[in-house]
């Protein structure tokens, strides 16, 4: 996946996460990049690049709920 496409996907995920959790986009970005999902999204072997934004947001929410 081209970098610019991936970065646009990450931006959409961060904005959707902020909306779902009713938090600021800055806080959402911190949560995203501190999550395992946020760290793994750049590695194609995990397949996050082809998953829907909503699936990834739900995965992050599940991840932070389990902490």
Residue pairs with C-beta under 8 A, 6 or more apart in sequence:
1 44
1 49
6 41
6 42
6 49
9 41
9 49
9 53
10 32
10 38
10 41
12 53
13 32
13 53
13 56
13 57
13 60
14 25
14 28
14 29
14 32
15 25
15 28
16 53
16 54
16 57
17 23
17 28
17 31
17 32
17 57
17 60
17 61
18 24
18 25
18 27
18 28
20 57
20 61
21 28
21 31
21 61
23 31
31 38
31 60
31 64
32 38
32 60
33 39
35 60
35 63
35 64
36 63
37 48
37 56
37 59
37 60
37 63
38 60
40 46
40 48
41 48
41 49
41 56
48 56
